[in-house]
């Protein structure tokens, strides 16, 4: 996949005029954004689009007119956001970043 380009798949049976007969499924990652539109009757994916995030996700959503339609259901999932559970006894330590780095990549934000 080229950076900044979208992969787009559309079934011949897809009819956006009947958007309320579909469900929208969105996946948000640190460096990607993808969505698919699933036919409620057949459970077939009839539309799929995948992006490498160069802009902000908000900019991608604003550019995609299909995301502004009304769907029967919308599901959002988050992928590749590292997390870890640390016992309270250890969470007050100054070396919390070192503890997290034992099993995950640590980014700029650490929430206690």
Buried (B, 14 or more C-beta within 10 A) or exposed (E): EEEEEBEEEEBEEBEEEEBEEBBBBBBBBEEBBBBBBBBEEEEEBBBBBBBBBEEEBEEBEEEBEBBEBEBEEEEEEEEEEEEEEEEEEEEEEEEBEEBBEEEEEBEEEEEE
